[in-house]
Amino acid sequence: MKHLPKVLHLIDDTTAGGVMRVLDFLRSDSAMAQTADHKVKSVKRGTILGNLGPADVIVSHLAVSWRSLPALVGLRASHPRTPLVHVEHSYTEGFMTHNVPSHRRFKTLLKLAYSFFDWIVCVSNGQANWMVSNRLVHTDKLSTIQSCVDLSAFRALPAPTGPARVFGAIGRLDHQKGFDTLIKAFRQCSDPDIQLHIIGEGAEEPALKALAGNDRRIVFRGFQSDPVTAIANVDVVLMPSRWEAYGLVAVEALAAGRRLLCHDVDGLSDHAQHGGVMMETGNIKELSALIAREAKDGSQLKEGSIVRTTQQLENRFRDCWQYMLREVGV
């Protein structure tokens, strides 16, 4: 039997979401299984990690903070000869702009944290450009692997026909996602026959419902565990995020032949080359106009190259992971 290298993935947040779905794809994909044995281990955030047992490479999907820094020191000390890789799922230029009072201190944290790893993986070109321009990591140990999942079920969905009637926003109801901006823009549209479906749950729900007021066109659908079903019921997907490392919903929407409107920020900018329509961040007037245009004109993408391109994204994801593992000596 052929010996496959063991890749141990560390995660400190198992909440249902994009990171867990990407890890599930790594573990279950038949092509990936031919080149490595991917295992996932959940650890408590900030816990000092001892020896984790035999592994040919350890991949961190852990949250980086000053508080968790001792855990990274412990990880390096406990595995001095094991290649360590960190995948940055969270931090971007947009995150820093909206959340960090002292940019210098924040960048010092990231440079220090990343120094404990042999390789750093960005999940988008936008994120990688930010890291390089701020000299957070040396380019010799940096890769970009755009997040992906099995998109076949999305490609199998029937295409919307005619002008868009149902607009969808999918994700946590959090300040990050910019759904407040979306609701304001949608309410400026006078078309009585369109709907905005907000799919997700989170702390911002009461505030968002207050913004929606008595507009019956705005429907809160709650959390939906099946992302395929969520996208199947909308014609257009909107992503007005204030910051976003990549935006897995975007590739899922494009694979399903749905129009994608998203802010031109961080990793969301990566989706322009695959058919995403970019819009200025926070521009309510422009967003409202785009919604009105989609409702009037509509668009069909199902038979176009955009849907076919998403299959290439799956293959690129596999190839990039295999290349990165070779680079770290696995």
Wavefront OBJ file of the C-alpha trace (Angstrom):
o trace
v 0.000 0.000 0.000
v 1.279 3.433 -0.941
v 2.214 5.589 2.048
v 0.411 8.908 1.925
v 1.723 11.904 3.843
v -0.435 12.806 6.849
v -1.635 16.410 6.890
v -3.047 17.467 10.251
v -5.351 20.506 10.154
v -5.901 22.429 13.410
v -9.147 24.361 13.872
v -10.336 26.363 16.897
v -13.777 27.304 15.569
v -16.014 24.507 14.341
v -19.030 26.744 13.763
v -20.820 25.832 10.544
v -19.417 28.054 7.821
v -16.970 28.412 4.978
v -13.840 27.218 6.791
v -15.420 23.960 7.934
v -16.876 23.333 4.476
v -13.470 23.841 2.847
v -11.939 21.398 5.328
v -14.693 18.900 4.567
v -13.831 19.202 0.873
v -10.146 18.587 1.603
v -11.014 15.456 3.562
v -13.654 14.008 1.252
v -12.442 14.849 -2.242
v -11.327 11.689 -4.041
v -8.576 13.455 -6.000
v -7.093 15.005 -2.848
v -7.211 11.615 -1.114
v -4.797 10.198 -3.700
v -1.963 12.493 -2.658
v -2.387 13.030 1.116
v -4.313 11.877 4.165
v -6.040 14.993 5.504
v -7.161 14.891 9.145
v -8.831 17.639 11.179
v -8.292 18.195 14.902
v -10.354 20.652 16.930
v -8.423 22.500 19.656
v -9.495 25.015 22.273
v -8.617 28.567 21.262
v -5.464 29.814 22.958
v -4.548 26.454 24.518
v -0.823 25.680 24.670
v -0.422 22.715 22.348
v 1.892 19.854 23.172
v 3.003 17.141 20.817
v 0.109 16.331 18.468
v 1.437 12.973 17.396
v 2.859 11.883 14.053
v 2.178 14.227 11.143
v 4.137 15.042 8.025
v 2.830 18.606 8.042
v 0.628 20.579 10.431
v -1.737 23.187 9.001
v -3.094 25.912 11.271
v -6.523 27.382 10.620
v -6.319 29.063 14.028
v -7.286 32.630 14.889
v -4.231 34.850 15.386
v -4.275 37.281 18.316
v -1.950 38.529 21.032
v -3.766 36.200 23.401
v -3.183 33.147 21.210
v 0.470 33.935 20.521
v 1.796 31.639 23.327
v -0.135 28.760 21.715
v 1.714 29.352 18.433
v 5.033 29.470 20.292
v 4.125 26.143 21.917
v 3.127 24.632 18.588
v 6.487 25.542 17.062
v 8.451 24.370 20.098
v 6.617 21.012 20.248
v 7.195 20.302 16.541
v 10.604 21.771 15.696
v 11.151 19.539 12.653
v 7.597 19.332 11.333
v 6.666 21.778 8.561
v 4.062 24.218 9.860
v 1.615 25.993 7.538
v -0.867 28.715 8.468
v -3.979 29.472 6.397
v -5.209 33.033 7.010
v -8.992 32.982 6.809
v -9.767 36.265 8.562
v -7.446 39.212 8.205
v -7.498 41.596 5.254
v -7.005 45.261 4.478
v -10.740 45.832 4.955
v -10.685 44.101 8.339
v -7.801 46.286 9.456
v -9.513 49.448 8.239
v -12.789 48.766 10.049
v -11.593 47.056 13.216
v -8.031 47.964 14.160
v -7.206 51.242 15.976
v -3.415 50.786 15.727
v -2.357 49.459 12.342
v 1.307 49.363 13.335
v 0.652 47.206 16.397
v -1.631 44.883 14.413
v 0.932 44.379 11.661
v 3.595 43.671 14.290
v 1.357 40.918 15.686
v 0.865 39.318 12.275
v 4.562 39.467 11.350
v 5.466 37.826 14.657
v 2.770 35.145 14.414
v 3.575 34.280 10.808
v 7.286 33.947 11.645
v 6.569 30.693 13.533
v 5.375 29.035 10.304
v 7.291 27.672 7.350
v 4.541 28.656 4.914
v 1.617 31.079 4.845
v -1.464 30.524 2.680
v -3.733 33.370 1.602
v -7.266 32.540 0.494
v -7.456 35.250 -2.193
v -5.267 37.387 -4.410
v -6.652 40.498 -2.749
v -5.518 39.258 0.652
v -2.109 38.226 -0.694
v -1.542 41.657 -2.262
v -2.275 43.281 1.096
v 0.160 40.976 2.901
v 2.930 41.604 0.387
v 2.449 45.380 0.254
v 2.608 45.539 4.060
v 5.561 43.143 4.222
v 3.747 40.837 6.620
v 5.422 37.767 5.181
v 8.251 37.089 2.748
v 7.025 36.181 -0.717
v 9.260 33.099 -0.746
v 6.992 31.395 1.781
v 3.625 32.671 0.578
v 0.982 30.897 -1.511
v -2.503 31.865 -2.619
v -5.079 29.087 -2.574
v -8.567 30.407 -3.277
v -11.059 28.553 -1.085
v -13.319 26.041 -2.791
v -15.813 23.246 -2.184
v -17.460 20.662 -4.415
v -19.504 22.871 -6.754
v -21.200 20.128 -8.790
v -24.541 20.442 -6.959
v -24.598 24.187 -7.648
v -23.848 23.662 -11.345
v -26.758 21.211 -11.511
v -29.297 23.845 -10.471
v -31.615 25.146 -13.211
v -30.901 28.680 -14.317
v -33.213 31.563 -13.422
v -35.276 32.816 -16.344
v -36.405 36.331 -17.130
v -35.812 39.440 -15.041
v -34.664 38.923 -11.455
v -37.491 38.690 -8.915
v -35.729 37.376 -5.813
v -32.489 38.887 -4.553
v -30.568 36.979 -1.898
v -28.036 37.904 0.778
v -26.507 34.854 2.451
v -24.325 34.852 5.567
v -24.021 35.776 9.215
v -26.106 38.767 10.241
v -23.040 40.717 11.258
v -21.730 44.237 10.677
v -19.056 42.752 8.416
v -21.568 41.597 5.810
v -23.014 45.057 5.115
v -26.628 43.883 5.029
v -27.653 47.205 6.575
v -26.366 48.962 3.453
v -28.210 46.451 1.286
v -31.549 46.966 3.037
v -31.241 50.748 2.658
v -30.461 50.358 -1.041
v -33.262 47.849 -1.622
v -35.846 50.083 0.035
v -34.985 52.813 -2.476
v -36.164 50.507 -5.292
v -39.809 51.148 -6.108
v -40.539 47.860 -7.918
v -43.319 46.142 -5.891
v -42.718 42.730 -7.498
v -39.181 42.068 -6.256
v -38.094 40.538 -2.956
v -34.960 40.564 -0.843
v -34.333 37.310 1.028
v -31.866 37.585 3.896
v -30.594 34.106 4.734
v -28.689 33.691 7.973
v -28.744 34.469 11.660
v -26.703 36.606 14.001
v -26.530 39.480 16.455
v -27.517 42.124 13.890
v -30.930 40.579 13.200
v -33.003 42.974 15.395
v -31.271 46.033 13.934
v -31.696 44.764 10.370
v -35.381 44.040 10.919
v -35.783 47.558 12.267
v -34.157 48.914 9.092
v -36.499 46.802 6.953
v -39.469 48.329 8.771
v -42.808 47.503 7.217
v -41.382 46.700 3.776
v -43.010 43.326 3.102
v -40.690 42.695 0.172
v -37.827 42.064 2.637
v -38.014 38.535 4.046
v -35.785 37.095 6.769
v -35.365 33.382 6.052
v -33.159 32.478 9.000
v -30.278 30.021 8.891
v -30.349 27.380 6.128
v -28.009 24.439 6.585
v -27.984 23.532 2.888
v -26.266 26.266 0.819
v -27.478 24.683 -2.431
v -31.111 25.135 -1.384
v -30.399 28.694 -0.261
v -29.036 29.690 -3.669
v -31.645 27.680 -5.589
v -34.376 29.989 -4.325
v -32.837 33.279 -5.467
v -32.099 34.836 -8.846
v -29.316 37.228 -7.846
v -26.801 36.995 -4.991
v -25.629 40.202 -3.317
v -22.460 40.492 -1.227
v -22.086 44.050 0.130
v -19.425 43.051 2.693
v -17.258 45.684 4.346
v -14.419 43.169 4.378
v -14.129 39.592 3.132
v -11.079 37.348 2.880
v -12.555 35.561 -0.148
v -16.302 34.892 -0.095
v -17.155 31.262 -0.799
v -20.790 32.196 -1.485
v -19.569 34.080 -4.553
v -18.193 31.035 -6.389
v -21.238 29.014 -5.360
v -23.510 31.670 -6.857
v -21.542 31.769 -10.113
v -21.507 27.962 -10.326
v -25.300 28.051 -10.004
v -25.574 30.539 -12.862
v -26.756 33.339 -10.599
v -25.797 36.915 -11.095
v -23.343 38.090 -8.452
v -23.140 41.696 -7.260
v -20.421 42.349 -4.701
v -18.325 45.103 -3.216
v -14.937 45.623 -4.809
v -13.017 44.922 -1.603
v -10.411 42.407 -0.371
v -10.978 38.882 -1.718
v -14.329 39.748 -3.270
v -12.363 41.554 -5.981
v -11.049 38.155 -7.122
v -14.511 37.272 -8.428
v -14.542 39.996 -11.095
v -12.561 37.789 -13.499
v -15.161 35.036 -13.139
v -18.200 37.217 -13.855
v -18.927 38.990 -10.576
v -20.208 42.553 -10.937
v -18.144 44.864 -8.752
v -19.611 47.894 -6.991
v -18.183 50.672 -4.888
v -18.128 49.893 -1.169
v -20.905 51.604 0.770
v -22.408 53.359 -2.256
v -26.127 52.941 -1.556
v -27.199 54.823 -4.682
v -25.114 52.614 -6.980
v -26.317 49.432 -5.273
v -29.936 50.493 -5.587
v -29.432 51.228 -9.287
v -27.846 47.815 -9.881
v -30.764 46.062 -8.175
v -33.225 48.016 -10.319
v -31.280 47.141 -13.463
v -31.264 43.423 -12.661
v -34.991 43.523 -11.915
v -35.665 45.168 -15.261
v -33.270 43.395 -17.619
v -32.358 40.065 -16.034
v -29.563 37.835 -17.256
v -28.962 34.168 -17.950
v -25.512 32.753 -17.291
v -26.148 29.027 -17.152
v -24.856 28.182 -20.597
v -21.958 30.619 -20.499
v -18.280 30.201 -19.756
v -18.677 31.538 -16.220
v -20.369 28.382 -14.949
v -17.809 26.174 -16.692
v -14.986 28.242 -15.204
v -16.033 27.243 -11.694
v -14.950 23.678 -12.467
v -11.478 25.062 -13.081
v -11.568 26.651 -9.623
v -11.995 23.199 -8.051
v -9.064 21.829 -10.055
v -6.900 24.832 -9.220
v -7.689 24.390 -5.523
v -6.489 20.785 -5.687
v -3.373 21.676 -7.707
v -2.423 24.557 -5.405
v -2.699 22.409 -2.287
v -0.570 19.692 -3.839
v 2.025 22.234 -5.012
v 2.194 23.908 -1.589
v 2.666 20.574 0.200
v 5.527 19.725 -2.163
v 7.106 23.106 -1.481
v 7.161 22.479 2.272
v 8.777 19.113 1.703
v 5.853 16.701 2.041
l 1 2 3 4 5 6 7 8 9 10 11 12 13 14 15 16 17 18 19 20 21 22 23 24 25 26 27 28 29 30 31 32 33 34 35 36 37 38 39 40 41 42 43 44 45 46 47 48 49 50 51 52 53 54 55 56 57 58 59 60 61 62 63 64 65 66 67 68 69 70 71 72 73 74 75 76 77 78 79 80 81 82 83 84 85 86 87 88 89 90 91 92 93 94 95 96 97 98 99 100 101 102 103 104 105 106 107 108 109 110 111 112 113 114 115 116 117 118 119 120 121 122 123 124 125 126 127 128 129 130 131 132 133 134 135 136 137 138 139 140 141 142 143 144 145 146 147 148 149 150 151 152 153 154 155 156 157 158 159 160 161 162 163 164 165 166 167 168 169 170 171 172 173 174 175 176 177 178 179 180 181 182 183 184 185 186 187 188 189 190 191 192 193 194 195 196 197 198 199 200 201 202 203 204 205 206 207 208 209 210 211 212 213 214 215 216 217 218 219 220 221 222 223 224 225 226 227 228 229 230 231 232 233 234 235 236 237 238 239 240 241 242 243 244 245 246 247 248 249 250 251 252 253 254 255 256 257 258 259 260 261 262 263 264 265 266 267 268 269 270 271 272 273 274 275 276 277 278 279 280 281 282 283 284 285 286 287 288 289 290 291 292 293 294 295 296 297 298 299 300 301 302 303 304 305 306 307 308 309 310 311 312 313 314 315 316 317 318 319 320 321 322 323 324 325 326 327 328 329 330
